[in-house]
Amino acid sequence: MLQNIRDNAQGTVAKIIVGLIIVTFALFGVESIIGSISGEPEVAVVNGDPITDTEFQRAVELRTRQLYNQMGEGFNPSLIDENALRRSVLEDEITKRVRLQAAEDLGLTVSDQVINQFILTWPQAQVDGKFNQDRFLSVVSSIGLSPTAFREELRKDLMLNQLSNGLSQTAVVTQAELDNILRIDREQRSFAYARLNAAALSDDVTVTEEDVEEYYEANQSDYALPERVKLNYVRLDHDSVAAGIEPAEGELKSLYEEEKATFAASEERRVRHILLEVNGDRDEKEALAAAAELVEQLRGGADFAALAAERSDDLGTKDEGGSLGLIAKGTLPELDETIFSLEEGAISDPVVSDYGVHVVKVDAIEKADVPTFDEAKPRLLDSLRKRQAESRLLEQSEKLADLSYSAGDLKGPAEELGLEVLQTPLIDRKGKVYPESGSSKQLDEFERRLVRNPTVRAQAFSDDVLKDGNNSELIEVDDENSVVLRVSDRQDASVQPLSEVSAAIRKKLTREKALKQLEARVEKELESFHAASSSDASALPDIEGAEWTEVENSPRQNTQHADAARLAFTMQRPADGEGAAAMPVQTFTEGNAIFVIALKGVSHPEETLSAAERGTLKALLQNRIAQQELGLYFERLRETAEVEKP
């Protein structure tokens, strides 16, 4: 039961904190309970149970923090619609309260022991495999909760999951239902289809100027344009700044020497050892004497692996010939000096550590290949350019922000920094681009990111930039690009004139008329087909322009004839004994084409599933039904709840 709760916990706190916390429960109970003061303002009353302003403000704060985490460091808080956020949070809190009341009415509870065990065993609450109290206090404080309040929120979330899990387990799929679903799922259909494109009739369709004007007058809202702006902008980008930097030769050599030291520090040695423990049977002096004898034998040619297997007290390595594997500096601090002072193949003198007395052998020395200065120079040059570019980019960004703050345009700041004033096409508040008539210019990758950036659009349509005509603040488009922008052209919301949209309207009306003519013709030909009597059960309708494709025993998922198969499986199956004239034939209009489908037969192939396969399918169906029933149950709870919003 506990593991089930843990696996499924996904409430507010569980999502934001992802699990933390609490080891000494003496912490709980010493804080005052939030919202316990009599007369606290209420934001809603749910079935007589108030949601206090404190609870609501805490939920708003948690949701805001969640948004910040999702959007990343570059997120602009001004883009949050606070009113919409508060409305959404209030509705969520009401829904949560309704469900908690239902859980309590059903007698569900979460004991202190369950909460304690849940928190203690939550991996994210542990440091080095153990619960860490400092981490607990830090995280709880950072999200604005006291330990008591956190514990209460966790209790609510676990109770809600208990409710969901309990109701989900009541879903039932009978054997008959499973058999019927399997029968339907594995059904096969044989059919023939033809696809008729209305475009073939376009040349025979006449659309008059009056038709175009009438449609335009009746559908002007379809041709409405929102407010749009064209932006001038100055761009500072990391790559351009880096390209203008030429580090001195001396700087490159200094960096090379730093890297050489890094290569030296990365040396590793393949090491063996024999450990003689100091214990009740052997003191350190005796261990040193025994180790000295081993050193004499080893330097005299004895096999190290054999002696390790015979004499070493290190149970983890003795059967491996005393091998410690590859050792880097710092891995074994007490043996570091010895290991990294030996030549390859050398045997050390006895070495004392907290574990006892060691005899060490270095089997091999593995050093990283150090490139020459000329080999490393291109990479060093690129690295140093990027490093210096970051500093210069910061300086130029600050300077651009200062210069553009009081400038009446972008030309002056751009010239002083040696930059270019660039321009976007017209864009609206959603970032949609409106190319100029006749222009074939395509936005490059940066320009696409620029016009889609929410901070850019928010600044462009702000009162300060749009109405007052000022330059924007410095905007970080991403980690390597910053811009200052200015509105160069503004076009109010309007309706496109008929002259600009008449061609599109004519094309649309032509397509619609052609499709209607095709539908009427096909319908007439099918009437003749059904009225005729024929003994040929395989006869297909004689429809002008139809090229029939016949498909035998198609499954529901048919990748080769996907559209036709999807439509064929929506048709009513033919009755036994019907003739060709009564063969089910149906038309489906999709886009600018008509599918004509003749359903020839339905079959149910025998296919036996193993007990395991049937069990898996049954579990999937039960889960799907459970989710549907749970959704309806929660929807009904919300609809019947008495909610007052003061």
C-alpha positions as CSV (number, residue, x, y, z in Angstrom):
1,M,0.0,0.0,0.0
2,L,2.8,2.4,1.0
3,Q,4.8,1.7,-2.1
4,N,1.7,2.3,-4.3
5,I,1.2,5.7,-2.6
6,R,4.8,6.6,-3.1
7,D,4.8,5.6,-6.8
8,N,1.7,7.6,-7.6
9,A,2.1,10.7,-5.4
10,Q,1.8,13.7,-7.8
11,G,0.2,16.5,-5.9
12,T,1.3,20.1,-5.7
13,V,4.0,19.6,-3.1
14,A,5.2,16.4,-4.7
15,K,5.7,18.1,-8.1
16,I,7.4,21.2,-6.8
17,I,9.6,19.8,-4.1
18,V,9.9,16.4,-5.7
19,G,10.2,14.9,-2.5
20,L,11.8,15.9,0.7
21,I,11.9,15.8,4.0
22,I,11.8,15.3,7.8
23,V,13.7,13.1,10.1
24,T,13.2,14.4,13.6
25,F,9.5,14.9,14.0
26,A,10.0,17.0,17.1
27,L,10.2,19.8,14.5
28,F,6.5,19.4,13.9
29,G,4.2,20.9,16.3
30,V,6.4,23.8,17.4
31,E,5.2,26.1,14.6
32,S,2.0,27.9,14.8
33,I,-0.6,26.6,12.3
34,I,-1.1,29.0,9.4
35,G,-4.5,30.4,9.1
36,S,-5.6,29.5,12.6
37,I,-6.3,33.1,13.6
38,S,-10.0,33.7,14.0
39,G,-11.6,35.9,11.4
40,E,-9.0,35.4,8.7
41,P,-10.3,36.6,5.2
42,E,-11.7,33.9,3.0
43,V,-11.4,33.7,-0.8
44,A,-14.0,30.9,-1.2
45,V,-16.3,28.6,0.8
46,V,-16.7,25.0,-0.5
47,N,-19.6,23.1,0.9
48,G,-19.3,25.2,4.0
49,D,-15.5,24.7,4.3
50,P,-13.6,28.0,3.8
51,I,-10.4,28.5,1.8
52,T,-8.5,31.1,3.6
53,D,-6.6,34.0,2.0
54,T,-3.4,32.6,3.5
55,E,-3.9,29.2,1.9
56,F,-4.7,30.9,-1.4
57,Q,-1.7,33.2,-1.4
58,R,0.6,30.3,-0.6
59,A,-0.9,28.3,-3.5
60,V,-0.3,31.3,-5.8
61,E,3.3,31.6,-4.7
62,L,3.9,27.9,-5.3
63,R,2.4,28.1,-8.8
64,T,4.5,31.2,-9.6
65,R,7.7,29.4,-8.5
66,Q,6.7,26.5,-10.6
67,L,6.3,28.7,-13.7
68,Y,9.7,30.3,-13.0
69,N,11.3,26.8,-12.8
70,Q,9.7,25.7,-16.1
71,M,10.6,28.9,-18.0
72,G,14.2,29.1,-16.9
73,E,16.5,31.9,-15.9
74,G,15.6,34.1,-18.8
75,F,11.9,34.2,-18.0
76,N,10.4,37.7,-17.7
77,P,8.0,37.8,-14.8
78,S,6.1,40.7,-16.4
79,L,4.8,38.2,-19.0
80,I,2.7,36.5,-16.3
81,D,-1.0,37.5,-16.4
82,E,-1.5,37.7,-12.6
83,N,-5.3,37.9,-12.8
84,A,-5.4,34.8,-15.0
85,L,-3.0,33.0,-12.7
86,R,-5.0,33.8,-9.6
87,R,-8.2,32.7,-11.2
88,S,-6.6,29.4,-12.3
89,V,-5.1,28.8,-8.8
90,L,-8.5,29.5,-7.1
91,E,-10.3,27.1,-9.4
92,D,-7.6,24.4,-8.7
93,E,-7.9,25.0,-4.9
94,I,-11.7,24.7,-5.0
95,T,-11.4,21.4,-7.0
96,K,-8.8,20.1,-4.5
97,R,-11.0,21.0,-1.6
98,V,-14.0,19.2,-3.2
99,R,-12.0,16.1,-3.7
100,L,-10.6,16.2,-0.1
101,Q,-14.1,16.4,1.2
102,A,-15.1,13.4,-0.8
103,A,-12.1,11.5,0.5
104,E,-13.0,12.4,4.1
105,D,-16.7,11.4,3.5
106,L,-15.5,8.0,2.4
107,G,-13.5,7.6,5.7
108,L,-10.1,7.8,4.0
109,T,-7.2,8.8,6.3
110,V,-3.4,9.0,6.1
111,S,-1.7,8.1,9.4
112,D,1.4,9.9,10.8
113,Q,3.3,6.6,10.4
114,V,2.6,6.6,6.6
115,I,3.7,10.2,6.3
116,N,6.8,9.6,8.4
117,Q,7.8,6.5,6.4
118,F,7.0,8.3,3.0
119,I,9.3,11.2,3.8
120,L,12.1,9.2,5.4
121,T,12.4,6.9,2.4
122,W,12.0,9.5,-0.3
123,P,15.4,9.4,-2.3
124,Q,15.4,13.2,-3.0
125,A,15.3,13.9,0.7
126,Q,18.6,12.0,1.3
127,V,22.2,13.1,1.1
128,D,24.6,10.2,0.7
129,G,21.8,7.8,1.3
130,K,20.6,9.4,4.5
131,F,18.1,12.0,5.4
132,N,19.6,15.5,5.8
133,Q,17.9,17.8,8.2
134,D,19.7,21.0,6.9
135,R,18.4,20.3,3.4
136,F,14.9,19.8,4.7
137,L,14.9,23.1,6.5
138,S,16.4,24.9,3.6
139,V,14.0,23.6,1.0
140,V,10.9,24.0,3.1
141,S,11.9,27.6,3.9
142,S,12.6,28.4,0.2
143,I,9.1,27.5,-0.8
144,G,7.5,29.5,1.9
145,L,6.2,26.6,4.1
146,S,6.9,25.7,7.7
147,P,7.6,22.0,8.4
148,T,4.1,21.7,9.9
149,A,2.5,23.2,6.8
150,F,4.6,21.0,4.6
151,R,3.5,18.0,6.5
152,E,-0.2,19.0,6.2
153,E,0.1,19.5,2.4
154,L,1.8,16.1,2.0
155,R,-1.1,14.5,4.0
156,K,-3.6,16.1,1.7
157,D,-1.8,14.9,-1.4
158,L,-1.4,11.4,-0.2
159,M,-5.1,11.3,0.7
160,L,-6.1,12.5,-2.8
161,N,-3.9,9.8,-4.3
162,Q,-5.5,7.2,-2.0
163,L,-8.9,8.4,-3.3
164,S,-7.9,8.1,-6.9
165,N,-6.2,4.8,-6.5
166,G,-9.0,3.3,-4.6
167,L,-11.7,4.3,-7.1
168,S,-9.5,3.3,-10.0
169,Q,-9.3,-0.3,-8.6
170,T,-13.1,-0.7,-8.8
171,A,-13.1,-0.7,-12.6
172,V,-14.2,-4.1,-14.0
173,V,-13.9,-5.6,-17.5
174,T,-15.9,-8.9,-17.8
175,Q,-14.8,-11.8,-20.0
176,A,-17.6,-11.1,-22.4
177,E,-16.6,-7.4,-22.7
178,L,-13.0,-8.5,-23.3
179,D,-14.0,-11.0,-26.0
180,N,-16.2,-8.4,-27.7
181,I,-13.4,-5.8,-27.7
182,L,-11.0,-8.3,-29.1
183,R,-13.5,-9.3,-31.8
184,I,-14.0,-5.6,-32.8
185,D,-10.3,-4.8,-32.7
186,R,-9.3,-7.7,-34.9
187,E,-12.1,-7.3,-37.4
188,Q,-11.0,-7.2,-41.0
189,R,-12.8,-5.5,-43.9
190,S,-12.7,-6.0,-47.7
191,F,-13.6,-2.9,-49.7
192,A,-12.9,-0.9,-52.8
193,Y,-12.4,2.8,-53.0
194,A,-11.9,5.6,-55.4
195,R,-10.7,9.1,-54.7
196,L,-12.1,11.9,-56.9
197,N,-10.4,15.3,-56.8
198,A,-12.6,18.3,-57.3
199,A,-9.7,20.3,-58.8
200,A,-10.4,18.5,-62.1
201,L,-13.6,20.4,-62.4
202,S,-12.2,23.8,-61.6
203,D,-11.9,24.9,-65.3
204,D,-15.7,24.3,-65.7
205,V,-16.5,26.6,-62.7
206,T,-17.4,30.3,-63.1
207,V,-17.0,32.7,-60.2
208,T,-18.2,36.2,-60.9
209,E,-17.0,39.5,-59.4
210,E,-20.3,39.7,-57.7
211,D,-19.7,36.3,-56.0
212,V,-16.3,37.5,-54.8
213,E,-17.7,40.8,-53.4
214,E,-20.7,39.1,-51.8
215,Y,-18.4,36.6,-50.0
216,Y,-16.0,39.4,-48.9
217,E,-18.8,41.5,-47.4
218,A,-20.2,38.5,-45.5
219,N,-16.8,37.3,-44.2
220,Q,-14.7,40.4,-43.5
221,S,-13.7,39.0,-40.1
222,D,-11.7,36.3,-41.9
223,Y,-9.6,39.0,-43.4
224,A,-9.0,41.1,-40.3
225,L,-5.4,42.0,-39.5
226,P,-4.3,42.6,-35.9
227,E,-2.1,45.5,-34.8
228,R,1.4,45.0,-36.2
229,V,4.8,46.6,-35.8
230,K,8.0,46.6,-37.7
231,L,11.1,46.7,-35.5
232,N,14.6,48.2,-35.9
233,Y,17.1,46.4,-33.7
234,V,20.7,46.4,-32.8
235,R,22.2,42.9,-32.1
236,L,25.1,42.0,-29.9
237,D,26.1,38.4,-30.4
238,H,28.9,36.3,-28.9
239,D,30.3,34.9,-32.1
240,S,30.7,38.3,-33.8
241,V,32.5,39.7,-30.7
242,A,34.7,36.6,-30.5
243,A,35.6,36.8,-34.2
244,G,37.2,40.3,-33.6
245,I,39.5,39.1,-30.9
246,E,43.1,38.1,-31.6
247,P,44.8,36.8,-28.4
248,A,48.5,37.5,-28.1
249,E,51.0,34.6,-28.5
250,G,52.0,34.9,-24.9
251,E,48.5,34.5,-23.7
252,L,48.1,31.3,-25.8
253,K,51.4,29.9,-24.4
254,S,50.3,30.6,-20.8
255,L,47.1,28.8,-21.4
256,Y,49.0,25.9,-23.0
257,E,51.2,25.6,-19.9
258,E,48.1,25.5,-17.7
259,E,46.7,22.6,-19.8
260,K,50.1,20.8,-19.6
261,A,49.8,20.8,-15.8
262,T,46.3,19.5,-16.2
263,F,47.5,16.6,-18.4
264,A,50.2,15.8,-15.8
265,A,47.6,15.8,-13.0
266,S,45.5,13.4,-15.0
267,E,48.2,10.7,-14.8
268,E,46.9,7.3,-13.5
269,R,48.8,4.3,-12.2
270,R,47.8,0.6,-12.2
271,V,48.5,-0.6,-8.7
272,R,48.7,-3.7,-6.6
273,H,49.1,-4.0,-2.8
274,I,49.4,-6.4,0.0
275,L,47.8,-5.4,3.3
276,L,48.9,-6.6,6.7
277,E,46.3,-5.6,9.3
278,V,47.2,-4.4,12.7
279,N,45.0,-6.1,15.2
280,G,44.9,-8.1,18.5
281,D,47.1,-10.8,17.0
282,R,49.7,-8.5,15.5
283,D,50.9,-5.0,16.5
284,E,52.3,-2.4,14.1
285,K,55.9,-3.3,14.8
286,E,55.2,-7.0,13.9
287,A,53.3,-5.9,10.8
288,L,56.2,-3.8,9.6
289,A,58.6,-6.6,10.1
290,A,56.4,-9.0,8.2
291,A,56.0,-6.4,5.4
292,A,59.8,-5.9,5.2
293,E,60.2,-9.7,4.6
294,L,57.6,-9.5,1.8
295,V,59.4,-6.6,0.2
296,E,62.7,-8.6,0.3
297,Q,60.9,-11.6,-1.4
298,L,59.2,-9.5,-4.0
299,R,62.4,-7.6,-4.9
300,G,64.1,-11.0,-5.2
301,G,61.7,-12.1,-7.9
302,A,58.7,-13.6,-6.0
303,D,55.3,-13.4,-7.7
304,F,53.3,-10.5,-6.3
305,A,49.9,-11.9,-7.2
306,A,50.7,-15.2,-5.5
307,L,52.0,-13.6,-2.3
308,A,48.9,-11.3,-2.2
309,A,46.6,-14.3,-2.5
310,E,48.5,-16.0,0.3
311,R,49.3,-13.2,2.8
312,S,47.1,-10.1,2.1
313,D,44.3,-9.3,4.6
314,D,42.4,-7.2,2.1
315,L,39.6,-9.7,1.3
316,G,38.4,-7.5,-1.6
317,T,41.6,-7.7,-3.6
318,K,43.6,-10.7,-2.5
319,D,41.8,-13.0,-4.9
320,E,42.6,-10.5,-7.7
321,G,46.3,-10.6,-7.0
322,G,46.1,-7.5,-4.9
323,S,44.9,-5.3,-7.8
324,L,43.5,-1.9,-6.9
325,G,43.0,-1.0,-10.6
326,L,43.8,2.4,-12.1
327,I,44.5,4.9,-9.3
328,A,44.4,8.7,-9.8
329,K,45.9,11.2,-7.5
330,G,43.7,11.8,-4.4
331,T,42.0,8.4,-4.7
332,L,44.0,6.9,-1.8
333,P,45.4,9.9,0.1
334,E,47.5,7.9,2.6
335,L,49.2,6.0,-0.2
336,D,49.4,8.9,-2.8
337,E,52.9,9.9,-2.1
338,T,54.2,6.3,-2.3
339,I,52.2,5.4,-5.4
340,F,53.2,8.4,-7.4
341,S,56.9,8.3,-6.4
342,L,57.5,4.8,-7.7
343,E,58.8,3.9,-11.1
344,E,56.9,1.4,-13.3
345,G,57.4,-2.1,-11.9
346,A,58.9,-0.9,-8.6
347,I,58.1,-2.3,-5.2
348,S,57.6,0.1,-2.3
349,D,59.0,0.0,1.2
350,P,56.3,-0.8,3.9
351,V,53.7,2.0,4.2
352,V,51.6,2.6,7.3
353,S,48.0,3.7,7.0
354,D,44.9,3.5,9.2
355,Y,44.1,0.1,7.7
356,G,47.5,-1.4,8.6
357,V,50.8,-1.9,6.7
358,H,50.9,-2.0,2.9
359,V,53.4,-3.2,0.3
360,V,52.7,-1.5,-3.0
361,K,53.7,-2.3,-6.6
362,V,53.1,0.0,-9.6
363,D,52.4,-2.3,-12.6
364,A,52.0,0.5,-15.2
365,I,51.9,4.2,-15.6
366,E,49.3,5.6,-17.9
367,K,49.9,9.2,-18.9
368,A,47.7,11.4,-21.2
369,D,49.3,12.3,-24.5
370,V,50.3,16.0,-24.2
371,P,49.8,17.7,-27.6
372,T,52.5,20.1,-28.8
373,F,51.8,23.8,-28.7
374,D,51.3,23.9,-32.5
375,E,48.8,21.0,-32.3
376,A,46.8,22.7,-29.5
377,K,47.0,26.2,-30.8
378,P,43.7,26.3,-32.9
379,R,41.8,24.9,-29.9
380,L,43.5,27.3,-27.5
381,L,42.8,30.2,-29.8
382,D,39.1,29.3,-29.9
383,S,38.9,28.8,-26.2
384,L,40.6,32.1,-25.4
385,R,38.5,34.0,-27.8
386,K,35.3,32.7,-26.2
387,R,36.6,33.5,-22.7
388,Q,37.6,37.0,-23.7
389,A,34.4,37.5,-25.8
390,E,32.3,36.8,-22.7
391,S,33.9,39.7,-20.9
392,R,33.8,42.0,-23.9
393,L,30.2,41.1,-24.6
394,L,29.2,42.0,-21.0
395,E,31.0,45.4,-21.4
396,Q,29.4,46.1,-24.7
397,S,26.0,45.0,-23.5
398,E,26.2,47.5,-20.6
399,K,27.4,50.2,-22.9
400,L,24.6,49.5,-25.5
401,A,22.0,49.7,-22.7
402,D,23.4,53.0,-21.4
403,L,23.7,54.6,-24.9
404,S,20.3,53.5,-26.1
405,Y,18.5,54.5,-22.9
406,S,18.5,58.2,-23.7
407,A,19.0,58.0,-27.5
408,G,16.3,59.2,-29.9
409,D,17.1,56.3,-32.3
410,L,19.3,53.3,-32.7
411,K,21.7,54.8,-35.3
412,G,23.9,56.6,-32.8
413,P,24.4,53.7,-30.4
414,A,25.0,51.3,-33.3
415,E,27.7,53.6,-34.9
416,E,29.5,54.1,-31.6
417,L,29.8,50.3,-31.1
418,G,30.4,49.5,-34.7
419,L,27.1,47.6,-35.1
420,E,24.4,47.6,-37.7
421,V,20.8,48.6,-37.4
422,L,18.7,45.6,-38.6
423,Q,15.0,45.4,-39.3
424,T,12.2,42.8,-38.9
425,P,9.1,42.4,-41.1
426,L,5.8,43.4,-39.6
427,I,4.9,41.1,-36.7
428,D,1.8,40.9,-34.4
429,R,1.6,40.3,-30.7
430,K,1.7,36.5,-31.2
431,G,4.9,36.6,-33.3
432,K,3.2,36.0,-36.6
433,V,5.1,37.5,-39.5
434,Y,3.5,39.5,-42.3
435,P,6.0,39.8,-45.2
436,E,5.7,42.8,-47.4
437,S,3.9,42.2,-50.7
438,G,6.2,40.9,-53.4
439,S,9.1,40.3,-50.9
440,S,10.8,36.9,-51.0
441,K,13.0,37.5,-48.0
442,Q,13.1,34.6,-45.6
443,L,13.8,35.0,-41.9
444,D,17.1,33.4,-40.7
445,E,17.3,31.2,-37.6
446,F,18.0,34.1,-35.3
447,E,15.2,36.3,-36.7
448,R,12.7,33.5,-36.2
449,R,13.8,33.1,-32.5
450,L,13.7,36.9,-32.1
451,V,10.1,37.4,-33.3
452,R,8.9,34.4,-31.3
453,N,10.6,35.5,-28.1
454,P,7.9,36.5,-25.6
455,T,10.1,39.2,-24.0
456,V,10.8,40.8,-27.3
457,R,7.1,41.0,-28.2
458,A,6.1,42.2,-24.7
459,Q,8.6,45.1,-25.0
460,A,7.7,45.9,-28.6
461,F,4.0,46.3,-27.7
462,S,4.6,48.0,-24.4
463,D,3.4,51.6,-23.9
464,D,7.0,52.8,-23.4
465,V,8.2,51.5,-26.7
466,L,5.0,51.4,-28.9
467,K,3.2,54.5,-27.7
468,D,6.0,56.7,-26.3
469,G,8.5,55.8,-29.1
470,N,11.4,55.0,-26.8
471,N,14.1,52.4,-27.3
472,S,13.6,49.1,-25.4
473,E,15.6,47.8,-22.6
474,L,18.5,45.5,-23.4
475,I,16.8,42.1,-24.1
476,E,18.7,38.8,-23.7
477,V,17.2,36.7,-26.5
478,D,19.4,33.7,-25.4
479,D,22.7,33.1,-23.7
480,E,24.7,34.5,-26.6
481,N,22.5,37.2,-28.1
482,S,21.1,40.5,-26.8
483,V,19.2,43.2,-28.6
484,V,17.8,46.7,-28.2
485,L,14.8,47.4,-30.4
486,R,12.7,50.3,-31.5
487,V,9.4,50.4,-33.4
488,S,10.0,51.8,-36.9
489,D,6.5,51.3,-38.3
490,R,3.1,50.6,-36.7
491,Q,-0.1,49.5,-38.4
492,D,-3.4,49.4,-36.5
493,A,-5.8,46.6,-36.7
494,S,-7.6,46.7,-40.0
495,V,-9.4,44.6,-42.6
496,Q,-7.5,43.7,-45.7
497,P,-9.0,45.5,-48.8
498,L,-10.8,43.5,-51.3
499,S,-8.1,44.1,-53.9
500,E,-5.6,42.2,-51.8
501,V,-7.7,39.2,-51.1
502,S,-9.9,38.9,-54.1
503,A,-7.6,36.3,-55.7
504,A,-7.7,34.1,-52.6
505,I,-11.5,34.5,-52.4
506,R,-11.9,33.5,-56.0
507,K,-9.7,30.5,-55.6
508,K,-11.7,29.4,-52.5
509,L,-15.1,29.9,-54.2
510,T,-13.9,28.0,-57.3
511,R,-12.8,25.1,-55.1
512,E,-16.1,25.1,-53.2
513,K,-18.2,25.2,-56.3
514,A,-16.2,22.5,-58.0
515,L,-16.6,20.3,-54.9
516,K,-20.4,20.8,-54.8
517,Q,-20.7,19.9,-58.5
518,L,-18.6,16.8,-57.9
519,E,-20.7,15.8,-54.9
520,A,-24.0,16.3,-56.9
521,R,-22.7,14.3,-59.8
522,V,-21.5,11.4,-57.7
523,E,-24.7,11.3,-55.7
524,K,-26.7,11.0,-58.9
525,E,-24.5,8.2,-60.3
526,L,-24.9,6.3,-57.0
527,E,-28.7,6.6,-57.1
528,S,-28.6,5.0,-60.5
529,F,-26.3,2.3,-59.2
530,H,-28.6,1.4,-56.2
531,A,-31.7,1.5,-58.4
532,A,-30.3,-1.0,-60.8
533,S,-30.7,-4.7,-60.3
534,S,-27.8,-7.0,-60.8
535,S,-26.8,-10.6,-59.8
536,D,-23.1,-9.7,-59.9
537,A,-22.3,-9.2,-56.2
538,S,-18.9,-7.9,-57.1
539,A,-20.0,-5.1,-59.4
540,L,-18.8,-1.6,-58.4
541,P,-20.6,1.7,-59.2
542,D,-19.9,3.1,-62.6
543,I,-18.7,6.6,-61.6
544,E,-17.1,9.0,-64.1
545,G,-13.4,9.4,-63.4
546,A,-13.3,6.7,-60.7
547,E,-10.2,4.5,-60.6
548,W,-11.1,1.8,-58.1
549,T,-8.6,0.2,-55.7
550,E,-9.6,-3.1,-54.1
551,V,-8.4,-4.0,-50.7
552,E,-8.9,-7.5,-49.2
553,N,-9.1,-8.3,-45.5
554,S,-7.7,-5.0,-44.3
555,P,-7.0,-4.6,-40.6
556,R,-8.1,-1.3,-38.8
557,Q,-4.5,-0.1,-38.9
558,N,-3.6,-0.1,-42.6
559,T,-0.6,2.0,-43.4
560,Q,-0.8,1.5,-47.2
561,H,-4.5,2.6,-47.5
562,A,-4.8,4.5,-44.2
563,D,-7.4,7.1,-45.2
564,A,-9.7,4.7,-47.0
565,A,-9.4,2.0,-44.3
566,R,-10.2,4.5,-41.6
567,L,-13.4,5.5,-43.4
568,A,-14.3,1.9,-44.3
569,F,-14.4,0.9,-40.7
570,T,-17.0,3.6,-39.9
571,M,-19.5,2.1,-42.4
572,Q,-22.3,-0.1,-41.4
573,R,-21.5,-3.7,-42.2
574,P,-23.4,-5.3,-45.1
575,A,-26.1,-7.8,-44.3
576,D,-25.8,-11.4,-45.5
577,G,-27.3,-12.2,-48.9
578,E,-27.4,-8.7,-50.2
579,G,-26.7,-8.3,-53.9
580,A,-24.5,-5.8,-55.7
581,A,-27.2,-3.2,-56.0
582,A,-27.5,-3.3,-52.2
583,M,-23.7,-3.3,-51.6
584,P,-23.0,-0.5,-49.0
585,V,-21.5,2.4,-50.9
586,Q,-20.8,5.6,-49.1
587,T,-19.1,8.9,-49.9
588,F,-16.9,10.9,-47.6
589,T,-15.8,14.5,-48.4
590,E,-12.3,15.3,-47.1
591,G,-10.6,18.5,-48.1
592,N,-11.0,19.0,-51.8
593,A,-11.7,15.4,-52.6
594,I,-14.4,12.8,-52.3
595,F,-13.8,9.2,-51.2
596,V,-16.3,6.7,-52.6
597,I,-16.1,3.4,-50.6
598,A,-17.8,0.2,-51.4
599,L,-17.8,-2.2,-48.4
600,K,-17.7,-5.8,-49.8
601,G,-17.4,-7.8,-46.6
602,V,-16.5,-8.2,-43.0
603,S,-14.6,-11.0,-41.4
604,H,-13.3,-12.0,-37.9
605,P,-10.2,-14.2,-38.2
606,E,-9.6,-16.7,-35.4
607,E,-6.8,-15.5,-33.3
608,T,-6.0,-17.1,-29.9
609,L,-4.2,-15.0,-27.3
610,S,-2.2,-16.5,-24.5
611,A,-3.4,-16.1,-20.9
612,A,-0.6,-13.6,-20.3
613,E,-1.6,-11.5,-23.4
614,R,-5.3,-11.5,-22.4
615,G,-4.3,-10.5,-18.9
616,T,-2.2,-7.6,-20.2
617,L,-5.0,-6.4,-22.5
618,K,-7.6,-6.7,-19.7
619,A,-5.4,-4.6,-17.4
620,L,-5.0,-1.9,-20.0
621,L,-8.8,-1.8,-20.6
622,Q,-9.5,-1.6,-16.9
623,N,-7.1,1.3,-16.5
624,R,-8.7,3.1,-19.4
625,I,-12.2,2.6,-18.0
626,A,-11.0,3.6,-14.5
627,Q,-9.6,6.9,-15.8
628,Q,-12.8,7.7,-17.6
629,E,-15.0,6.8,-14.6
630,L,-12.7,8.7,-12.3
631,G,-12.9,11.8,-14.5
632,L,-16.7,11.6,-14.6
633,Y,-16.8,11.2,-10.8
634,F,-14.6,14.2,-10.2
635,E,-16.6,16.2,-12.7
636,R,-19.8,15.4,-10.9
637,L,-18.3,16.3,-7.5
638,R,-17.3,19.7,-8.9
639,E,-20.7,20.3,-10.5
640,T,-22.7,19.5,-7.4
641,A,-20.5,21.4,-4.9
642,E,-21.8,24.5,-3.3
643,V,-19.2,27.2,-3.9
644,E,-19.4,30.7,-2.6
645,K,-16.8,33.4,-3.6
646,P,-17.1,36.4,-1.3
